[in-house]
Amino acid sequence: MGLALHGKSYVVTTGTGSGKSLCFFIPIIDAIVKAKLRGGRQHTRAIVIYPMNALANSQREELKKFLEANHGATGVTFARYTGQEGDEERQRIKNNPAEAV
């Protein structure tokens, strides 16, 4: 993780379902937390694109667990924006942008 925190490139290889996707969220979350500490305004800082809704749904749940591990201490917000969301949810996201979508 030291490489990610220092803006360096890295490669993660491991089996399916082992948490590879969370590896790329760590530098995203780190950047969001640091921006919050500097008093930066909330706006979308990262857009993550998945090839399938099933993967987006799975990753959403894993990210939720990761961010809630310390009772939500990071304050990082995220949202899923796919064809699964209704008009009301899409409008909510538009009016109150999450930091990671």
N, C-alpha and C positions, 0 to 999 in steps of 0.2 A: 504494500500500500504506500510505502514511501515514495515510489516512483509517481504514482497518481497524484499525491499531494504536492509534488514538486513539478507538476506539469510535464512529466516525461511519459513517453509511450511505453506500453507494456502489453504483453500477450498473456491471456489466461486460457489454459486448456484443462478441461476436466469433463467428467461425464454429464449426461443429461440430468437435469434436476438437482444439480449440486450447488447452484448459486452463482453461476458465471455472470448472469445479468445484473445481479446486485453489485458486482465489481465496478461496472461503469457508472452506477448511481452514486458511489461513494465520492468521486471528485465533484459530481454535480451538487450533491447535498453539501459538501464542504464549501463550495463556492457560494451557495445560497446562504448558509449560516454565516460565513465571513461577511457577505454583503449586508446581512441583517445587523450584524454587530457594528458595522460602519454607519448604520442608519439609512441604508439604501431603501428606496421604496419597493413595495411588493409589485412585481410584474413577472411575466413568464420569462424564465431564463433558460429553459431547456424544453425541447420537444423530442420525445422518444417515439419512434415509429416502429411498429411491429408488423410482421407479415400476415398475422392471423389474430382475430379477436380472442381466440382461446389463449394465446400467449399473452396478449395485453391483459386479459382478466387474471391470469395466473400471476403475472408480474405485479399487477395492482395489489393483489392480496399480500404478496411477499414484501412489497415496499411499505404497505400499511403496517405489517408486523414489525418491520425494521424501524420505522419512524416512531412507532408507539412503544418500543422496547423501554425507553426511558420516560414513559408517561407523556410522550409528545414534547419533550423538552426542546427539541430543535425548532419547533414552530414552522417547519417546512410544510408548505401546502402542495398538493398535487391533485390532478383530476384525470379521469379517463374521458376522452372525447372521440367516440366512435359512432357508428351507425346505431349502436345500442341505446344511446341516450335520447330521451325525448326532447321536445322543444323547450320545455321548462328548464331542464338541466343544462341544455346548451346555452340558454339565455343567462342562467346563473353563472356559468363559467365565463361567458363573454363579459358580464358586468363585474365579476370579481375574479380576475385571472389568477389561476394557480401558478406557482413558481415552476412546477414541472408538470408537463402534460404529455 
